Amino acid sequence: QVQLVESGGGLVQTGGSLRLSCKASGIIFSAHTMGWYHQAPGKQRELVALITRFQGTRYADSVKGRFTISRDNAKNTVYLQMNSLKPEDTAVYYCAAGLGDLWQFHGNYWGQGTQVTVSS
């Protein structure tokens, strides 16, 4: 059974930082591209960042220079370091695993999401 379990969300003030974690089980983690998406109320789910098994990365324009995605294959975990947080970053953040590359990624497996709230 595949499981992606996110953690690390919470309430933070504008300009603050959070680090999200997503631990995977039931998949060959090192073979998968991993991604972070977010979904704000009333909006569609959007890509935040991707990291391939070769450590290639891709970011949404809105988070470039502020967020960093990384992975630890030994721990089956992908991270999202979020700095200089803004109120518009407020959303539920989801972890995804898939076999595509940075430009043709499709999430085959999804986590349950973790809430990030940035207060102004």
Disulfide bonds with the S-S distance in Angstrom:
Cys22-Cys95 2.11
